[in-house]
Amino acid sequence: MTAMKWFYAFLKKYRLRMFFGMVLVTILAAAALASPYISKIIVDTVIKGGKTEYLIPLVGILVGLVVVKGVCRFSSQVLFETSSQGVLYAMRDKVYRKLLMEDFAFYNKNRTGDLMGRQTGDMDAIRHFVAYVIYTIYENILYFVLALVMIFTINVPMALCMVIVLPLAALTTYLQAKSVHPAFKKCRDAFSGLNTFVQENISGNRVVKAFAKEDYEKEKFNVQNDIYREAELGAAKIWRRYVPVFEFLSYVLTIILMLVGGIMVVKGQMTLGDLVAVNGYLWMLTVPLRMAGWWINDVQRFTTSVEKIYDTYSAEPDIKRPKKPVKHKKLEGNVTFKNVSYRADDEDILQNINFDVKKGETVGIIGTTGAGKSTIVNLMCRFFDATEGEVLVDGVNVKDYDMHDLRDNIGMAMQDVFLFSDTIEGNIAYGKPDISFEKVKEVARMADANHFIQNLPEGYDTIVGERGVGLSGGQKQRISLARALLKEPAILVLDDTTSAVDMETESYIQKQLENIDHACTIFIIAYRISSIMNADQILVLDQGKIIEHGTHKELLKKNGYYATVYKHQFPEAADAVRE
Ligand SMILES: Nc1ncnc2c1ncn2[C@@H]1O[C@H](COP(=O)(O)OP(=O)(O)OP(=O)(O)O)[C@@H](O)[C@H]1O
């Protein structure tokens, strides 16, 4: 499917409404066409012919035409505007739904500012096209063609003289359209760059301030701002070349009228009334010519925006949904990794990972930074697909599950805590918005968050800022844990979830997790041995490989990496281990 076909699919629904709009525009053009003709009759019949009794009815008709034109203009604009809003609403909705379906790889590749630009600036170019450009171009083509037809009926030689501008106008239109399209693409890219920069700077405002880099960022902003300005000026430079050509062609028509028309009237080959009528039609020829350059711009802006939006929309996610998905509303939580490897950007991220977890067990994952700990749980949630081997949950390859069912059974407190600008209650109840307040409080208690939340001035109704601004790192982690717990998942993933809380709080949370009243497999990724030492099995990762695997006791006996870390973190216990 091409971008234009995709766009037309949205427009199709409104074709009847737009057709009526076009009919009204046609009536409007016909009414506009009649006015000069009536003027001709007034000149030839009333003024020169002396039939004054026709004056009042003819003026009456002129007034009637003004009313018809007003009604048609108003109604057609309503029809086109409502169509454009309808098209835009459906398109925004469809693109947004697709964005929600996109995978991690897509969001890694695409910048937030670009995606925002698609949903705002590019959408607006489409709205402008449907609401205004389509009918304006149609109306002006209509004026041009009908005015030429009328001039032909009035005086053929005069009309033929005027037609000579047509090939030149067509050629200029073609050349402008061709050269301005890449320039507008550059403008849209530059706009995306500027958008991305501003968005990142606002989000990362605290870092900018902490490093006192305002001046540096200002310079960087100036660069982006310059790029955008240059792109817009570059586009303007191109289309500006063509505007005088169209302007010139419209003057040529006026000169032809004065010169050829004047001579003809003097020679008696044309009446004065005919000259007045042709003069009345002249604006119908000159206005479209003068405005042609602008409309070509609008059309090119529109096509560039449709192409950009369609590019985003048609991006195929790497994570494919199975054709016949296994539907399991409630999973048990048995997890098996069989010879799993994961490669990305020609790098081995995980190599030959094997382990088996029974439902209800707790698994600790520890290892150096960048060892691949988070990648293990990412593969389990199908945020990425294993390059080799199989990731099984309850004996079924995760690739075969209905993705929604699979993820609905996994509660995740991610390393990078994200909170929405909503109340604390809303953030905790995100996975189950209809849950009772008592349940929200219960999970908050388990995550040791209830106490500090109640101490906030508005308690659970406190609105947390964007990304949880206003809360400490440990508080955000506890809210994120409560949010994951509320789902009552079969598998709970805690990725570095208690790194920012003190040992006492961590120990309290661990006790609470032991008391979860449903069978729940727990994956704990941590740097602190204290976070995972009670796990049923511990995976020690280094450079994408499991280098040690066992319980806390077994790993201490091995006296390898795990034991070394333990000795570092618990020097007082190190002697006991040695004994
Ligand atoms: N989809 C991907 N594309 C490219 N690189 C990836 C991808 N997934 C993971 N990586 C890389 O793989 C390595 C392991 O990442 P991962 O997040 O699993 O490490 P980690 O052990 O959880 O690290 P940390 O403890 O620092 O969070 C990192 O270098 C990361 O950049």
The ligand as an ORCA input file, in Angstrom:
! r2SCAN-3c Opt
* xyz 0 1
  N      18.033     -5.014     22.146
  C      19.282     -4.663     22.375
  N      19.998     -4.055     21.427
  C      21.285     -3.716     21.633
  N      21.945     -3.965     22.783
  C      21.276     -4.561     23.767
  C      19.917     -4.941     23.623
  N      19.531     -5.521     24.779
  C      20.592     -5.486     25.598
  N      21.629     -4.897     24.993
  C      22.974     -4.717     25.549
  O      23.281     -5.904     26.228
  C      24.009     -5.659     27.404
  C      23.287     -6.283     28.584
  O      22.158     -5.493     28.913
  P      21.281     -5.761     30.209
  O      20.397     -4.605     30.387
  O      20.649     -7.091     30.117
  O      22.409     -5.777     31.317
  P      22.252     -5.870     32.883
  O      23.067     -7.009     33.315
  O      20.824     -5.857     33.290
  O      22.981     -4.522     33.268
  P      22.685     -3.528     34.485
  O      22.845     -4.313     35.739
  O      23.725     -2.482     34.329
  O      21.303     -3.030     34.315
  C      24.162     -4.165     27.501
  O      25.430     -3.814     26.994
  C      23.062     -3.637     26.614
  O      23.403     -2.424     26.036
*
